[in-house]
Amino acid sequence: MTWSHPRGYDPMVACSKLWHGKTGITIEWDKRSLQDFESFSVEELARAYDLIVIDHPHVGQITAENCLAPLDIAGREAERESLRKGSVGRSYPSYDWQGHQWAFPIDTATQVCAWRPDLLEQAPETWADMLALARDGRVLLPLRPPHTLMTFYTLSGNLGSPCATEPGDLIDGENGIRAFEMMCEIAHLVDPGCFDMDPIAVLEKMAEAGSKVACAPLIYGYVNYAIKGFRPNIIAFADIPVAGSSGPIGSALGGTGIAVSAFSANRRAAIDFAYWIASGDVQRSSYAQAGGQPGHADAWEDIAVNAATSNFYMATRKTLETAWVRPRHDGYMAFQQSGSDRINAGLQGSHEAARVIHDLNRLFRDSFLR
């Protein structure tokens, strides 16, 4: 099971065909919506599928539910070390929890800046530069949950006050208020329809014929839109516009990893495929060529891979290398939804910033009580 977008589905199908030619083993893929991918129960999927593409914040929950098989099996230490060394930023360790590796990164992403090179000379480098574009009505921002919370995370991290991942408050009041007030400003400058838009919806709007939307300053990168012919207009990607004083740091890490069901009757064969598709050789060749967004540095550094994608990887690498790993404890996924909903209610209802941060901190503390 993977997620329903060419970036998430097409490379899995293409690589599985190659795997069949290599081993004689057939792998068939189903797909689910991006919204389901971000919220659906992994345990239910693990009871129905051998291989599952997951997001790293699920690892605390899946560990408690014992629904995935650890991939750090004896005898394959050298292969795992190669995968670890090929990690872009903290993608590989983001799937390490309580002493085991629960998935291998096959797709790496974080919030970056999307921009139209036919409408702008360059991507905005600072938050102030971006706000000038927003005041001219040339900016969109995905504000559908959980992306409001992701933006809050990224702004907090870029301002030098990353959110917590351990029990306690999510963020101190002063820094939380500052990040939320910055979100209020941009939310009032973009189309209200952004509250119903995820990254795919924003990128589709930017890329359509006749669109004058020039920038999405904090959005999960989708390499497909940087490929000529994928949509009427090419979208380029760059490091995030800097709000703080330390460069493009603190973006909320995303991406996906390939995991194996603990209930699978084909566990060994599934694990073999996971090691293979996550390897540098496959990631920089077959996986990237099929429209995937690789999770291995061999692909990110490959000249041909970058040439085919408007330099997507090299242009966003700084942001990826300093991306922040979200909380992963059992109970976090419920907070991701409730926290996003609280931010949206605050933005749309013009709630006092201190009240919103107080509620976020309470919801975060409660998420550890599960």
Helices and strands as residue ranges (DSSP letters): E 2-3, H 6-23, E 31-32, H 34-39, H 42-46, E 51-54, G 56-58, H 59-65, E 68-69, H 77-85, G 93-95, E 96-97, E 100-101, E 104-107, E 111-115, H 127-135, H 147-158, H 173-187, G 192-196, H 199-207, E 215-220, G 223-226, E 236-238, E 256-261, H 267-277, H 280-282, I 283-287, H 288-289, H 297-300, H 303-307, H 312-321, H 332-349, H 353-366, G 367-369
